[in-house]
């Protein structure tokens, strides 16, 4: 019977989840503070825009990667987000501080290694995302570590000893860009043999890498005003493509699961990055056409307001192609439902399978038949309820919850609606399984009642019959004393009656259940069986510790099967010791009956007798020649 499941929480890695939230806070708080400083002072955005956007877009990506167990990638991406956040704040507040003050000292400390995390991400991240671990990969990692160490050394020397020429510092920058391009090309080439989702992620990665290189042009070479704006827009736009691609490649073969709200946050920040890039381009183009700064800004803001909803819809669809729902996932769900229907399982395993397939916070199946609902997980913030119908008749409802309402509404609900018919069939079959289980329980109860009636028959019918035999024997004795010719006939009648009653006694003895079994004490019942049959030098050893946890039907089946096996072995000449063992496991119970000198030739017939006794509970019976016994395994 499918029992109601208590709401179970998804096993969440609490330390990793806490670290993810701490990382987001460490990157976003200084970045947002820097944005407020620039807005409040009216300072230029050109000095802080890039690092603010980088901190905002990469912090959620690092958080998801931490939770999903990719520590090396999380370290590189998280360091980039956190350093960019504090770097933005330091650049924003440094012009406002007096030299020698604590804020100025703190800003100088942050600026001690201004490019270290960025250089590490450029040199190492594409290689860490790659699958290959050959000699070329190790050489690339070693080269990246050397470039990172060189950048740290030059930055330290330039700040503490004397400023270095720009050309010297650019050597490290060129080397890191070169390693980034080589690593990205290696990663993209490696993904050609991957699936559609991996190829889409690597396409995004290649596009983002190209935009990022274009965004770095203003650092490498002098640019005019228009080219500078285009370079800044390309850099910001790269942050809309690269984080999604990095996340999709990092989670290759893994599910975002219950932490999908972190990915949803990353999606929204990507939309902000696209909006900033579009704002820069539109306002600059408006300025080139002769509009004032205020008018150009208003035009750009109006255009973004009109395009925000389509932009979010497009980004969500593209992102879902990378690490959201896919046709492959839907086919996998259909295979799971098909396997469930074939196996005839309960609703709880089906709810667990649906929840695992889509990474939802909870799935609840509620039959209309009044059967207990099946629920897996704890309810999330957003819920969708879908009606389940089979043959035009409503049979229940399916309730899905997730932390991401849009994902639930746009990605999951349409797929579930299409396969709701199959889920409804599963609900109907589960109801039928419950009815079958209840019917089987009623049948077992009837059989137990029949055995109780046999117990009464011993008292009400067999006892009077034995009294009648006694009267017959007394009458036969009187006929013998009187020399009556009918004495022989009377004795023959008494013998026949005794034989009939003896057979009745044997039949009833095999069918009756001991009182201990009615109380759920299988071990006590087997001990009583051992005492009854341990005669003529035969010893019966019983081992059934813990069998009292079994259901009544399994206890009855074990006892009857053991009785059949013990009676059969007692008939075998030479048997001195019979062992009866009951071993209880989580999914089954095993009965083993052995004899020390039993003839192996009699075991197949004995196994057949045991199988007939235990067939009602689906037992599998086999002969174990090595142990000279019979083994019956019954599912729980």
Secondary structure, DSSP 8 states (H G I E B T S, - for coil): -------------HHHHHHHHHHHHHHHHHHHHHHHHHHHHT--STTTHHHHHHHHHHHHHHHHHHHTT-HHHHHHHHHHHHHHHHHHHHHHHHTTS-TTSHHHHHHHHHGGGTTHHHHHHHHHHHHHH-S--SHHHHHHHHHHHHHHHHHHHHHHHHHHT----HHHHHHHHHHHHHHHHHHHHHHHHHGGGS-HHHHHHHHHHHHHHHHHHHHTHHHHS---HHHHHHHHHHHHHHHHHHHHHHHHHHTTT---GGGHHHHHHHHHHHHHHHHHHHHHHHHHHHHHTT--HHHHHHHHHHHHHHHHHHHHHHHHHHHHHHHS--HHHHHHHHHHHHHHHHHT--HHHHHHHHHHHHT-SEEEEEETTS---EEEE---SEEEEEEEEETTEEEEEEEEEES-HHHIIIIIHHHHHHHHHHHHHHHHHHHHHHHHHHHHHHHHHHHHHHHHHHHHHIIIIIHHHHHHHHHHHHHHHHHHHHT-TTHHHHHHHHHHHHHHHHHHHHHHHHH---HHHHTT-HHHHHHHHHHHH--TT-EEEEE-TTGGGS-HHHHHHHHHHHHHHHHHHHTSTT--EEEEEEEE-SSEEEEEEEETT--GGGHHHHHHHHHHHHGGGT-EEEEEGGGTEEEEEEE-
